[in-house]
Amino acid sequence: MADHTNYRDEQFWFTAAVVGFNAVVLDNLSGCFAICAAGLVSILGFHIVLTRWVAPAGRQPSNPPDFKSGEFRQRAKYTMQEIITGCRSLPYILAECSGTLFYLLVIALTFCGVLIKCLH
C-alpha cells in the first residue's frame, strides 16, 4: 500500500509542477517557444502521470531493464513500451473517473490555454 501512496503523491506533484510551469508560460511568454516549451513539459507530465497509474494497476510492461546497468537502448525500448501501455490504459482511466483522469485533464487544459493564448 505504501507504494501506491508514493505513486499518488508523485502524480500530484508532477501535475502541480506541469500546471505551474504552464501557468508561468501562459502569463509571461508567447509564440512558438511558449507552445514548444509547454508542449514538451505537458507531454512529459502526461507520461509520468500515466506510468504512475500503470504500475500499481499491475499493467506495466514485462522485462524491465536493470536500472543500474541497463543500456540506453534497453531503457529507451522499455520507455516506449510504457508509453504504449499508458495510452492503451486510457479507457480504464476514463472508466474510473479517478484522480489520474483529473490530473491528465488539468495538464491538457492548461496546455490548451497556452495554445489559445499563443495562437490568438
N, C-alpha and C positions, 0 to 999 in steps of 0.2 A: 504493500500500500504506500510506503514511503516513496518508492519510485514514481508512482502515479502522481503523487503530490508534487514531486520535483518537476515532472513534465508539465503539469498545470501551471506551476509557478513560472517555468521557462516560457510557456505560451503567453502568459500575461505580460511578462517583462519584455519579451521580444515585440509583442504587439504595441506596448506602450512606447518603446523606442522608435518603432517604424512610424506610428501615428505622430509622435513628437517631431520626428525628422520631417515628415510630410507637412506638418503644420508650419515649421520654420521655413521650408521651401515655399509653401503657399504664401506666407507673409512677406518673405524677403527676396525671392528670386522669380524670374520669369524666363520664357524662351525655351529653346531646345535643351540647354543644360539642365534646367529645372525638371523638365519631363524625364530626361535620361537618368538623373540622379534619383528622383523619387521613384521612377520605374524600377531601377536596379535594386534599391533598398526594399521596395514593396514586394518584388518577386522573391528576394531572399527571405524576407519576413514570412511571406506566404508559405514558402518551402519549409521553413523551420517550424511554423505552427502546424503544418500538415504532418511532418515527420514526428512531432511530439504527440500527435493523436494516434498515428500508426503504431508506434512502439508499444504503448500499454494495451492497445487493442489486439496485439499479437499478430499483426498483419505485416510486419517488416519482412523484407526480402531475406531469403536464405543465404548462407555462406558469406557472412560479413568478413571483410579483410581484418587481419591483425592490425589493430590501431597503433601499435608501437612500431611494427616493422613492415607493414603493408606498403607496397609500391604505389606510386602515384596512379598508375593505370588501374590497379585493383580498386583503389579508393574512389576514383572517378567513375568507374563502371558501377560500383555499388551505389554511389550517389544518384546516378541516372536511374537505377532500379528503384531507389527510394522515391524519386520524383514520380516515376510511373505509378508506383504503388499508391502514393499520396493522391494523385489525380484520380486513380480508379476508386479511391475511398471516398471521394466527394459525395456520391449518392448516399452513403451511410451517414456522413456528417450532416447532410441536408435532412435526412430522415430523423436524426436525433434532435435536431434544433438545439444543439448543445452550445457550450461556451466556445468551442472551437469554431462553430459557424459564426458566432458573434464576432470573434477575433478576425476571422477572414473577411467578413463584411466591413468591419471598421477599417481594415487595411485597404480594401478595394475602394471604399467610399472616399477615404482621404486622398488616395491616388487619383480618383476621378475628379476630385476638387482641384488638384494640381493641374490636371489636363484641361479642365474647363477654364480655369483662370489663364493658363498659358496660351490656349488656342483661341480665346475670345478676343 
